[in-house]
Amino acid sequence: MRRPRAGCHPYRNALRIRRRLLGDGTLTWLDLGPEVLAFTRDSGLTCVVNLSPAPIPLPPHEKILLTSGPLEENLLPADTAAWLT
C-alpha cells in the first residue's frame, strides 16, 4: 500500500471538513472588522480570514479545525485563515 505524501495531508483534511461542514444551508456574515472576512454556516462551521496587517482575536469557538498558518497565542495572524466550530 502506498502512503500519501506528507504535503497532501492538510489538503485532504480540508476537503474532508468541507464535505462535512460547508455544504448547503444558510451563510451568515460576521462583522469582525473592516479587514476581516468571516461567516458561519448552519452546520456550525465558522470561517475567518484575516486580511489586516495585524493579528486579530478569534471569535468564540469550541474547536479549531484548520488554519492556513500557525496561530499566535490564540490570535489569527495577518493573511491567515481559520475554520472553527
C-alpha positions as CSV (number, residue, x, y, z in Angstrom):
1,M,0.0,0.0,0.0
2,R,1.3,3.4,-0.9
3,R,1.4,6.1,1.8
4,P,0.2,9.6,0.9
5,R,2.8,12.2,0.7
6,A,3.0,14.5,3.8
7,G,2.2,17.6,1.8
8,C,-1.2,16.1,0.8
9,H,-2.4,15.6,4.3
10,P,-3.6,19.2,5.0
11,Y,-5.3,19.4,1.7
12,R,-7.1,16.1,2.2
13,N,-8.1,17.2,5.7
14,A,-9.6,20.4,4.3
15,L,-11.6,18.5,1.7
16,R,-13.0,16.2,4.4
17,I,-14.0,19.1,6.6
18,R,-15.5,21.0,3.6
19,R,-17.6,18.0,2.6
20,R,-18.9,17.5,6.1
21,L,-19.5,21.1,7.3
22,L,-19.5,23.5,4.3
23,G,-22.5,22.1,2.4
24,D,-25.8,23.8,1.6
25,G,-27.6,25.9,4.1
26,T,-27.7,29.5,5.4
27,L,-24.5,31.5,5.3
28,T,-24.4,34.4,7.9
29,W,-21.7,37.1,7.6
30,L,-20.0,38.1,10.8
31,D,-18.7,41.6,11.5
32,L,-15.3,41.2,12.9
33,G,-13.8,44.3,11.5
34,P,-13.2,46.1,8.1
35,E,-10.3,43.9,7.1
36,V,-11.7,40.5,8.3
37,L,-13.8,38.2,6.2
38,A,-15.9,35.9,8.4
39,F,-19.0,33.8,8.1
40,T,-20.8,31.0,9.8
41,R,-22.8,28.1,8.4
42,D,-25.9,26.3,9.8
43,S,-23.6,23.3,10.3
44,G,-21.7,25.2,13.0
45,L,-18.6,26.0,10.9
46,T,-17.1,29.4,11.2
47,C,-14.6,30.7,8.6
48,V,-12.4,33.6,9.5
49,V,-9.9,35.2,7.1
50,N,-7.6,38.0,8.5
51,L,-6.8,40.4,5.6
52,S,-5.4,43.1,8.0
53,P,-1.7,43.7,8.7
54,A,-2.1,42.8,12.4
55,P,-3.2,39.7,14.4
56,I,-6.8,39.5,15.5
57,P,-8.6,37.6,18.2
58,L,-10.6,34.6,17.1
59,P,-14.3,34.7,17.7
60,P,-15.8,32.4,20.4
61,H,-15.4,28.8,19.3
62,E,-15.2,25.3,20.6
63,K,-12.6,23.8,18.4
64,I,-10.0,24.9,15.7
65,L,-10.4,22.6,12.8
66,L,-7.9,24.0,10.3
67,T,-5.7,27.0,9.9
68,S,-3.6,28.2,6.9
69,G,-0.7,29.1,9.3
70,P,0.3,28.9,12.9
71,L,-1.7,30.9,15.5
72,E,0.0,33.4,17.8
73,E,-1.4,32.8,21.3
74,N,-5.0,32.3,20.1
75,L,-4.7,35.3,17.7
76,L,-5.1,34.9,14.0
77,P,-2.1,36.4,12.2
78,A,-2.3,38.6,9.2
79,D,-3.0,36.9,5.9
80,T,-4.2,33.7,7.7
81,A,-7.5,31.8,7.6
82,A,-9.1,29.6,10.2
83,W,-12.0,27.1,10.2
84,L,-13.7,26.8,13.6
85,T,-16.6,25.1,15.3
